[in-house]
Amino acid sequence: MSKIACIFPGQGAQYPGMGKELAENYKEAMKIFDLASERLGIDMRELCFEGNEEELKKTENTQPSILTTSIAMLEVLKLRGITPQVTAGLSLGEYSALVASKAINFAEAVALVKKRGKYMQEAVPAGEGTMAAIMGLGRESVVECLKMASGYGVVEAANYNCPGQIVIAGHTRAVEHACTIMKEKGAKRAIMLPVSAPFHSSLLKPAGEKLALELEKVEISDNEMPVVSNVNAQVIMDKYQIKKCLIEQVSSSVLWEDSIRHMADMGVDTFIEVGPGKTLSAFVKKIDKSLYVYNVEDMESLENTIVSIRERLECS
């Protein structure tokens, strides 16, 4: 029997119009956008369906908009008879995973991630921190190069996305110097990313401290479904672990490749990316070509996913 995991995208997946088609076809999805609007006091339909790229790029808008869109799409998927047995999300996407597992209710989560986005943006003054994607260099080589660049400031591995793609973060000068070293050491590409802060680096610890205070006000329950954490690539099941990991996650590396491999070891053979974009689907395919990978972000991808999974289950 196939074991299904839903995986949820993080910041950077947003685009104008996301979620509109499914919300216009399913009242259950539209209800999620309306619930977010009510909780945040902003028109989430307008932001996601009609908003421009600049508005969506603002971190405190990006985070609640992606969470809202992802959960709206999950509601449609469940309505169509597909329910995951395991879940995970990249960075911000971990909050979608926790909503899916019923550890936190959606209204609480959407308010929390808006504050999370604000705290992350405020942690490092504009221009002082950045991120870069490193292509075609192994983990050990990346770590060695980071040590060599550390004299220029903080520079650390932020995301282990998939084989051959690692994102680094830190002080701008240190990241730039690390990119130069990595290209000399054989990296195929080292691309500076258009981000507003050095996410998932130790420079974001002040944001984690502020988030910890907010988490004390939020009711978090034990999971009803296993969630694989970014921080340790292990299943977290109780409310104390969840809070600890969410605080650490802000300034820790995202172990995405490890998380996918752990889920595969748990027997997951089918991954559905639920939310805007197909970035995570591409990562999963690079991590393990034997896995079945789908995505749900509009009516066409929804129907393709449902038909493909049902046909495969009928044949097995």
Backbone torsions as a table, in degrees:
resi	resn	phi	psi	omega
1	MET	NA	132.5	-179.1
2	SER	-67.8	139.4	177.4
3	LYS	-111.1	125.2	-171.6
4	ILE	-105.9	135.8	170.7
5	ALA	-118.5	136.3	169.4
6	CYS	-97.2	132.6	178.6
7	ILE	-122.0	144.5	-170.0
8	PHE	-122.6	134.4	-176.5
9	PRO	-74.0	162.3	178.5
10	GLY	-112.1	-164.9	-177.1
11	GLN	-58.9	138.7	-177.5
12	GLY	108.9	-17.2	-179.2
13	ALA	-83.1	-12.4	-172.8
14	GLN	-66.3	149.8	172.2
15	TYR	-156.9	150.0	179.2
16	PRO	-60.1	133.8	179.6
17	GLY	95.6	-3.2	-176.8
18	MET	-63.3	134.3	177.3
19	GLY	84.2	-13.0	-172.9
20	LYS	-61.4	-48.4	-174.8
21	GLU	-61.9	-46.7	-180.0
22	LEU	-66.7	-38.9	-179.8
23	ALA	-65.7	-33.9	179.5
24	GLU	-74.9	-18.0	-179.6
25	ASN	-102.6	-17.6	-178.4
26	TYR	-133.5	117.1	-179.0
27	LYS	-64.2	-27.0	179.0
28	GLU	-63.6	-36.0	177.4
29	ALA	-72.5	-44.3	179.8
30	MET	-61.0	-34.2	179.6
31	LYS	-59.9	-35.8	179.1
32	ILE	-66.0	-42.0	177.6
33	PHE	-63.3	-39.9	179.7
34	ASP	-68.5	-36.9	178.1
35	LEU	-64.9	-41.1	177.2
36	ALA	-63.8	-42.6	179.3
37	SER	-60.0	-44.4	-179.7
38	GLU	-63.5	-43.1	-176.7
39	ARG	-71.1	-37.8	-174.0
40	LEU	-94.0	-17.1	-178.0
41	GLY	74.9	22.6	174.6
42	ILE	-130.3	157.9	-179.3
43	ASP	-83.4	96.5	-176.7
44	MET	-70.0	-29.2	175.1
45	ARG	-61.4	-48.3	-178.6
46	GLU	-63.7	-43.0	-178.5
47	LEU	-61.9	-47.2	-175.7
48	CYS	-82.3	-40.7	-174.1
49	PHE	-83.3	-37.7	-173.2
50	GLU	-120.3	-10.0	-173.8
51	GLY	-63.9	155.3	178.6
52	ASN	-89.3	167.6	-175.4
53	GLU	-61.4	-36.9	-177.9
54	GLU	-64.0	-41.9	178.5
55	GLU	-65.8	-41.5	-179.2
56	LEU	-69.5	-24.8	-179.1
57	LYS	-75.2	-20.3	179.5
58	LYS	-64.5	122.5	-170.1
59	THR	-52.9	-40.4	-177.9
60	GLU	-74.1	-13.0	170.8
61	ASN	-93.1	-40.3	-176.9
62	THR	-56.0	-49.3	-171.7
63	GLN	-64.6	-50.5	177.8
64	PRO	-67.4	-30.4	-179.0
65	SER	-69.1	-40.7	178.0
66	ILE	-68.5	-42.5	177.5
67	LEU	-59.0	-46.8	-179.3
68	THR	-61.0	-47.3	-179.4
69	THR	-62.5	-42.6	-178.9
70	SER	-63.9	-44.3	-178.6
71	ILE	-70.3	-35.7	175.4
72	ALA	-59.7	-42.2	179.8
73	MET	-69.4	-35.8	177.1
74	LEU	-63.0	-40.4	179.2
75	GLU	-59.7	-40.0	179.1
76	VAL	-67.5	-43.0	179.8
77	LEU	-60.2	-44.5	178.5
78	LYS	-64.8	-39.7	178.4
79	LEU	-60.0	-32.8	-179.9
80	ARG	-87.3	8.5	170.5
81	GLY	94.4	11.8	179.2
82	ILE	-113.0	117.7	-179.2
83	THR	-124.7	130.1	-179.7
84	PRO	-74.9	159.2	172.8
85	GLN	-103.1	-18.4	-179.0
86	VAL	-143.1	155.3	178.6
87	THR	-149.6	157.8	176.8
88	ALA	-161.8	162.9	177.3
89	GLY	-149.3	148.3	-178.8
90	LEU	-83.4	116.7	177.7
91	SER	56.3	-113.2	176.6
92	LEU	-51.0	-35.3	-178.2
93	GLY	-59.3	-19.4	178.1
94	GLU	-64.3	-28.6	176.4
95	TYR	-68.6	-38.6	174.3
96	SER	-61.6	-41.2	178.8
97	ALA	-62.2	-39.9	-179.7
98	LEU	-70.4	-33.3	173.7
99	VAL	-66.7	-43.4	179.5
100	ALA	-60.1	-34.2	-178.1
101	SER	-88.9	1.3	178.0
102	LYS	66.1	27.0	174.1
103	ALA	-78.7	-28.0	-179.8
104	ILE	-143.8	140.4	-179.8
105	ASN	-80.4	156.4	-171.6
106	PHE	-59.7	-44.5	-176.9
107	ALA	-60.1	-41.3	177.7
108	GLU	-66.0	-42.6	-176.4
109	ALA	-64.9	-41.9	-175.9
110	VAL	-68.3	-34.8	176.0
111	ALA	-69.8	-37.5	-178.5
112	LEU	-67.1	-43.1	-176.8
113	VAL	-72.7	-24.7	174.1
114	LYS	-64.1	-42.4	176.8
115	LYS	-68.7	-39.6	177.9
116	ARG	-56.7	-45.9	179.5
117	GLY	-60.7	-41.5	179.7
118	LYS	-64.5	-45.7	-178.6
119	TYR	-64.4	-39.6	-179.5
120	MET	-66.6	-38.3	179.3
121	GLN	-67.2	-37.1	-176.1
122	GLU	-78.8	-16.4	-170.7
123	ALA	-64.7	-33.8	-177.7
124	VAL	-130.5	127.7	179.3
125	PRO	-55.5	144.3	-178.9
126	ALA	-54.2	133.1	177.5
127	GLY	92.2	-16.5	-177.0
128	GLU	-87.4	-17.6	-179.9
129	GLY	-135.3	153.8	179.9
130	THR	-156.6	-176.3	179.1
131	MET	-139.4	160.0	176.9
132	ALA	-147.5	146.7	176.6
133	ALA	-98.7	129.1	-179.6
134	ILE	-108.5	122.1	-177.4
135	MET	-109.9	134.0	169.7
136	GLY	80.8	25.1	176.2
137	LEU	-131.4	134.2	-177.6
138	GLY	-69.7	165.2	-177.3
139	ARG	-56.9	-48.9	-175.9
140	GLU	-62.1	-40.2	179.2
141	SER	-66.8	-40.3	178.0
142	VAL	-61.5	-47.2	-179.2
143	VAL	-60.9	-41.2	179.0
144	GLU	-63.1	-41.9	179.2
145	CYS	-66.7	-35.4	178.1
146	LEU	-63.3	-39.8	177.2
147	LYS	-62.2	-40.5	-178.7
148	MET	-66.4	-29.1	-177.9
149	ALA	-92.6	-5.6	-171.8
150	SER	-66.1	-16.6	177.2
151	GLY	-68.7	-14.8	-179.9
152	TYR	-94.4	-1.3	-179.1
153	GLY	136.4	-173.3	178.2
154	VAL	-70.9	127.7	172.2
155	VAL	-150.1	124.6	-170.4
156	GLU	-141.7	162.5	173.2
157	ALA	-74.9	125.0	-177.3
158	ALA	-101.2	-40.5	-178.1
159	ASN	-138.7	124.7	168.6
160	TYR	-98.3	87.9	-169.6
161	ASN	-78.0	-47.9	-177.9
162	CYS	-168.9	169.1	178.9
163	PRO	-54.7	126.1	178.0
164	GLY	86.6	2.6	175.6
165	GLN	-138.9	112.5	177.7
166	ILE	-129.2	135.6	177.6
167	VAL	-102.2	136.1	177.2
168	ILE	-113.6	158.8	-177.4
169	ALA	-149.0	155.3	176.7
170	GLY	156.6	-158.3	175.9
171	HIS	-61.7	140.4	-173.6
172	THR	-53.5	-48.9	-177.2
173	ARG	-62.7	-40.0	-179.2
174	ALA	-67.8	-39.3	178.5
175	VAL	-65.2	-44.0	179.6
176	GLU	-61.3	-42.3	180.0
177	HIS	-67.1	-40.2	177.9
178	ALA	-61.2	-39.6	178.3
179	CYS	-61.1	-42.1	178.7
180	THR	-61.7	-45.9	179.9
181	ILE	-62.1	-44.1	-176.7
182	MET	-65.8	-36.2	176.6
183	LYS	-65.9	-37.7	176.8
184	GLU	-66.0	-30.1	-178.2
185	LYS	-87.5	1.1	173.8
186	GLY	114.3	3.9	176.6
187	ALA	-61.5	136.6	179.5
188	LYS	-68.0	-40.6	179.3
189	ARG	-148.4	151.4	172.3
190	ALA	-138.5	105.2	-169.7
191	ILE	-111.2	121.5	174.1
192	MET	-67.8	135.4	-176.5
193	LEU	-98.5	143.9	-179.2
194	PRO	-81.3	68.1	-178.8
195	VAL	-115.3	162.0	-174.0
196	SER	-97.8	-4.2	-178.3
197	ALA	-159.9	159.9	178.8
198	PRO	-84.8	72.7	-176.0
199	PHE	-59.6	148.2	177.1
200	HIS	59.9	36.2	170.3
201	SER	-124.7	166.5	-178.5
202	SER	-64.0	-16.3	176.9
203	LEU	-65.6	-17.3	-178.9
204	LEU	-92.2	6.9	-179.6
205	LYS	-56.6	-38.3	176.9
206	PRO	-58.4	-33.9	177.4
207	ALA	-66.8	-39.3	177.8
208	GLY	-63.7	-36.5	179.0
209	GLU	-66.6	-40.7	177.0
210	LYS	-67.7	-39.7	179.1
211	LEU	-63.2	-36.8	179.6
212	ALA	-58.6	-39.8	179.1
213	LEU	-66.3	-38.9	178.2
214	GLU	-68.2	-37.7	-178.9
215	LEU	-64.1	-26.7	177.2
216	GLU	-65.0	-23.2	-177.9
217	LYS	-91.6	-8.5	-174.1
218	VAL	-102.7	136.4	178.0
219	GLU	-82.7	116.0	177.2
220	ILE	-117.3	134.8	-178.3
221	SER	-109.7	167.6	170.9
222	ASP	-65.0	146.3	-178.9
223	ASN	-64.6	149.5	169.2
224	GLU	-96.7	-7.5	-178.5
225	MET	-145.3	142.8	179.5
226	PRO	-60.0	132.8	173.4
227	VAL	-117.7	129.9	177.9
228	VAL	-93.9	122.4	-173.5
229	SER	-81.0	144.4	174.5
230	ASN	-62.6	-34.9	-169.9
231	VAL	-68.6	-40.6	-174.9
232	ASN	-129.1	0.5	-179.0
233	ALA	57.8	31.0	178.5
234	GLN	-122.7	160.8	177.9
235	VAL	-70.8	130.9	171.4
236	ILE	-112.0	133.2	-173.5
237	MET	-126.1	-21.3	-177.1
238	ASP	-113.6	159.3	-171.1
239	LYS	-63.0	-29.0	-179.7
240	TYR	-71.9	-42.9	175.5
241	GLN	-61.3	-42.7	-177.0
242	ILE	-59.5	-50.2	-179.3
243	LYS	-60.9	-44.5	-179.3
244	LYS	-60.0	-46.4	-178.0
245	CYS	-67.6	-37.1	179.7
246	LEU	-66.0	-35.2	177.0
247	ILE	-69.0	-47.6	-178.1
248	GLU	-67.0	-31.9	-174.1
249	GLN	-58.4	-34.7	-176.5
250	VAL	-58.4	-36.1	-174.9
251	SER	-118.7	13.0	-179.9
252	SER	-111.3	160.0	175.9
253	SER	-64.2	143.6	174.0
254	VAL	-88.7	114.1	-177.4
255	LEU	-92.3	66.6	-173.3
256	TRP	-71.6	-46.5	178.8
257	GLU	-57.8	-45.0	179.2
258	ASP	-62.6	-37.5	-179.3
259	SER	-64.7	-44.2	178.9
260	ILE	-64.0	-42.6	179.2
261	ARG	-63.6	-37.8	179.1
262	HIS	-65.6	-42.0	178.6
263	MET	-64.6	-38.3	176.6
264	ALA	-63.2	-39.2	176.2
265	ASP	-64.1	-26.9	177.9
266	MET	-78.7	-3.6	179.2
267	GLY	101.9	3.3	177.6
268	VAL	-72.1	125.6	177.0
269	ASP	-118.8	-7.6	-176.1
270	THR	-127.9	122.2	-179.9
271	PHE	-117.6	128.7	176.7
272	ILE	-116.9	115.9	174.5
273	GLU	-79.8	119.8	-175.3
274	VAL	-114.3	109.6	-177.3
275	GLY	139.0	-178.3	-176.8
276	PRO	-66.2	138.8	173.6
277	GLY	86.2	176.2	-178.0
278	LYS	-130.5	19.4	-176.1
279	THR	-59.9	-46.7	-177.7
280	LEU	-66.8	-34.6	177.4
281	SER	-59.7	-42.4	178.7
282	ALA	-64.4	-40.0	178.4
283	PHE	-61.7	-47.3	-177.1
284	VAL	-60.7	-41.8	179.6
285	LYS	-62.3	-36.0	178.6
286	LYS	-74.5	-28.6	-179.1
287	ILE	-74.4	-42.2	-177.3
288	ASP	-155.3	105.3	-176.2
289	LYS	-67.3	-16.0	-178.1
290	SER	-80.0	-11.4	-177.7
291	LEU	-80.6	148.9	174.7
292	TYR	-89.2	128.4	-173.8
293	VAL	-129.2	130.5	179.6
294	TYR	-134.5	169.1	172.0
295	ASN	-142.1	154.8	177.2
296	VAL	-130.8	113.2	176.0
297	GLU	-142.6	-10.8	178.2
298	ASP	-155.6	-177.5	-175.5
299	MET	-63.2	-41.8	-178.5
300	GLU	-64.1	-47.8	-179.2
301	SER	-67.7	-33.3	176.0
302	LEU	-60.7	-52.0	-177.7
303	GLU	-64.4	-42.5	179.2
304	ASN	-60.4	-42.0	-179.4
305	THR	-65.1	-47.9	-177.4
306	ILE	-63.8	-46.0	-179.6
307	VAL	-63.0	-45.2	-177.9
308	SER	-63.2	-44.6	-178.5
309	ILE	-67.3	-43.0	-179.8
310	ARG	-64.9	-41.1	-179.9
311	GLU	-65.1	-39.7	-179.4
312	ARG	-68.0	-39.4	179.4
313	LEU	-66.9	-36.7	179.8
314	GLU	-67.6	-31.0	-178.8
315	CYS	-82.2	-18.9	-174.6
316	SER	-85.7	NA	NA
